[in-house]
């Protein structure tokens, strides 16, 4: 029988974690001035080197602002943060996203994917269609797997649309946000439904094949808006299929 090694956090990591928690809990607020490095080291009974390195890391992530000859201040991480900041926020919240963060991520998807659909519909080749059909096949195979695997196939299809549009930066942005928001993608698939999600991909490919950007964008935004209402209007029915039937009656 083989046992895995137990890894413990270093003192620097513990220092960073404590400051992060104080900021994310609201105990430390944007604009608050921290004690000097020496004062922090003495109060926390750790070396000044560890404090210095930890503060540099927290500043790099966007939690602190170090101003020369003035001191160390808590930054507003919603302005100064980056992907690592987002990951830290998600970790603090137990790997879950609140409704505001999810709706913000949905906005990012719209900013990236709607222009990509328009470009791809205008410029698509038969090779592009073949690539999307391969990814559709992967999603079909994933219909009976776990929800995270299924959500991953959805992500790969949506990322392919952005990539095939010719933008070399947007796919990397999508990769970064997918790492931070896998729970939102899986929840989206559960809310919309696996079969309906799969069928929408088939329809999207047909719209791209027919160069119908308007229809492709409408389908994409319709499901995004339905999922968004799941958080913004919790008292409205959460069954997207029921909503569709209601419009058709």
C-alpha positions in Angstrom: 0.0 0.0 0.0 1.4 3.4 -1.1 0.6 6.6 0.8 0.8 10.0 -0.6 3.1 12.6 0.8 1.5 15.3 2.9 2.5 18.8 1.8 2.2 21.7 4.3 2.2 25.4 3.4 5.3 27.4 3.9 5.4 30.3 6.3 5.3 32.7 3.4 2.2 31.0 2.0 0.6 31.1 5.4 1.4 34.8 5.6 -0.1 35.5 2.2 -3.2 33.4 3.0 -3.8 35.3 6.2 -3.6 38.7 4.5 -5.8 37.5 1.6 -8.4 36.3 4.0 -8.4 39.6 6.0 -8.9 41.5 2.7 -11.6 39.2 1.2 -13.5 39.1 4.5 -13.6 42.9 4.7 -11.5 43.1 7.8 -9.0 45.0 5.7 -10.6 47.5 3.3 -9.3 49.3 0.2 -7.2 52.2 1.3 -6.3 50.8 4.7 -2.6 51.3 5.5 -0.7 48.2 6.8 2.0 48.3 9.4 5.6 48.5 8.2 7.3 45.2 7.2 9.3 45.3 10.4 6.2 45.8 12.5 4.4 43.0 10.7 7.4 40.7 11.2 7.6 41.4 14.9 3.8 41.1 15.4 3.5 37.9 13.5 6.8 36.4 14.8 8.2 35.8 11.4 11.2 37.1 9.5 11.2 40.4 7.7 12.3 38.6 4.5 9.2 36.5 4.5 7.0 39.5 5.1 8.8 41.4 2.3 8.5 38.5 -0.2 4.9 38.0 0.8 4.0 41.6 0.3 5.6 41.6 -3.1 3.5 38.6 -4.1 0.3 40.2 -2.7 1.1 43.3 -4.7 1.7 41.3 -7.9 -1.7 39.6 -7.4 -3.4 42.9 -6.9 -4.3 42.8 -3.2 -1.8 45.4 -2.0 -0.3 48.6 -3.3 3.2 49.4 -2.2 3.9 53.2 -2.5 7.5 54.2 -2.2 8.3 56.2 1.0 4.6 56.2 1.9 3.8 52.6 2.9 1.7 49.6 2.1 -2.0 50.0 1.4 -4.8 47.6 0.7 -5.7 47.9 -3.0 -9.1 47.6 -4.6 -8.6 44.2 -6.2 -11.6 44.6 -8.5 -9.5 47.2 -10.3 -6.0 45.9 -9.7 -6.6 42.2 -9.8 -5.8 39.6 -12.4 -6.7 35.9 -12.9 -4.7 34.9 -9.8 -6.8 37.3 -7.8 -10.0 35.7 -9.2 -8.7 32.3 -8.3 -8.0 33.5 -4.8 -11.5 34.9 -4.4 -13.0 31.6 -5.6 -10.8 29.6 -3.2 -11.9 31.8 -0.3 -15.5 31.2 -1.2 -15.1 27.4 -1.3 -14.7 27.0 -5.0 -18.0 28.6 -5.7 -19.0 31.8 -7.6 -21.6 34.3 -6.4 -24.3 35.5 -8.9 -22.5 38.8 -9.5 -19.3 37.0 -10.6 -21.2 34.5 -12.8 -23.1 37.3 -14.6 -19.8 39.1 -15.1 -18.3 35.9 -16.6 -21.3 35.6 -18.9 -20.7 39.2 -20.0 -17.1 38.2 -20.9 -18.4 35.3 -22.9 -20.7 37.6 -24.9 -17.8 40.1 -25.5 -15.6 37.3 -26.9 -18.0 35.0 -28.6 -20.5 37.2 -30.4 -17.9 39.0 -32.6 -16.2 35.6 -33.2 -19.5 34.1 -34.5 -20.0 37.0 -36.8 -16.4 36.7 -38.2 -16.5 33.0 -38.5 -19.9 32.9 -40.3 -18.5 35.3 -42.9 -15.2 33.6 -43.4 -15.7 29.9 -42.5 -14.2 27.1 -44.6 -15.1 23.5 -45.0 -12.2 22.6 -42.7 -13.7 24.9 -40.0 -17.0 23.1 -40.3 -15.2 19.7 -40.1 -13.4 20.8 -36.9 -16.7 21.9 -35.3 -18.3 18.6 -36.3 -15.5 16.6 -34.6 -16.1 18.6 -31.4 -19.8 17.9 -31.7 -19.0 14.2 -31.8 -17.0 14.6 -28.7 -19.9 16.2 -26.9 -22.3 13.5 -28.1 -19.9 10.9 -26.5 -19.9 12.9 -23.3 -23.7 13.0 -22.9 -23.5 10.0 -20.6 -20.3 11.0 -18.7 -20.0 13.2 -15.6 -21.1 16.8 -15.8 -17.6 18.3 -15.7 -16.5 16.2 -18.7 -19.6 17.3 -20.6 -19.0 20.9 -19.7 -15.4 20.6 -20.9 -16.6 19.5 -24.3 -18.9 22.5 -24.5 -16.0 24.8 -23.6 -13.8 23.2 -26.3 -16.5 23.8 -28.9 -17.1 27.4 -27.9 -13.3 28.1 -27.7 -12.9 26.6 -31.2 -15.4 29.2 -32.5 -13.3 32.0 -31.1 -10.1 30.4 -32.3 -11.4 29.8 -35.9 -12.4 33.4 -36.1 -8.7 34.2 -36.3 -8.2 36.0 -33.0 -5.1 34.6 -31.3 -5.6 36.3 -28.0 -9.3 35.6 -27.2 -8.8 31.8 -26.9 -6.1 32.3 -24.3 -8.5 34.6 -22.3 -11.1 31.9 -22.5 -8.6 29.3 -21.2 -7.8 31.5 -18.3 -11.4 32.1 -17.3 -12.4 28.5 -17.8 -9.8 27.5 -15.2 -11.5 29.9 -12.8 -15.1 29.2 -13.6 -15.5 25.4 -14.2 -18.3 25.5 -11.7 -20.2 28.1 -13.7 -19.8 26.0 -16.9 -21.1 22.8 -15.2 -24.0 24.7 -13.6 -24.8 26.2 -17.0 -25.0 22.7 -18.6 -27.2 21.4 -15.8 -29.5 24.4 -16.1 -29.9 24.4 -19.9 -29.8 20.5 -20.0 -27.3 18.2 -21.6 -29.5 17.2 -24.6 -30.6 20.8 -25.3 -27.0 22.0 -25.0 -25.9 19.4 -27.5 -28.7 20.2 -29.9 -27.9 23.9 -29.7 -24.3 23.1 -30.8 -25.7 21.2 -33.8 -27.8 24.1 -34.7 -24.9 26.6 -34.2 -22.8 24.6 -36.6 -25.6 24.7 -39.2 -25.9 28.4 -38.8 -22.2 28.8 -39.3 -22.3 26.5 -42.3 -25.1 28.7 -43.8 -23.2 31.9 -42.8 -26.2 33.0 -40.7 -24.4 35.1 -38.0 -27.7 36.7 -36.8 -29.3 33.4 -36.0 -26.1 32.0 -34.4 -25.7 35.0 -32.2 -29.4 35.0 -31.3 -29.3 31.4 -30.2 -26.1 31.9 -28.1 -27.4 35.0 -26.4 -30.9 33.5 -25.8 -29.4 30.7 -23.7 -26.9 33.0 -21.9 -29.9 35.3 -21.0 -31.9 32.3 -19.8 -29.1 31.2 -17.6 -28.5 34.8 -16.4 -32.1 35.1 -15.3 -31.5 32.0 -13.2 -29.5 34.3 -10.9 -30.9 37.7 -11.4 -34.6 36.8 -11.2 -34.8 33.7 -9.0 -38.6 33.8 -8.7 -39.1 33.4 -12.4 -39.3 29.8 -13.6 -35.9 28.2 -14.0 -37.0 25.7 -16.7 -35.7 27.0 -20.0 -37.7 24.3 -21.9 -40.9 25.4 -20.2 -40.2 29.0 -21.2 -39.6 28.0 -24.8 -42.9 26.0 -24.9 -44.7 29.0 -23.4 -43.5 31.2 -26.2 -44.6 28.7 -28.8 -48.2 28.2 -27.4 
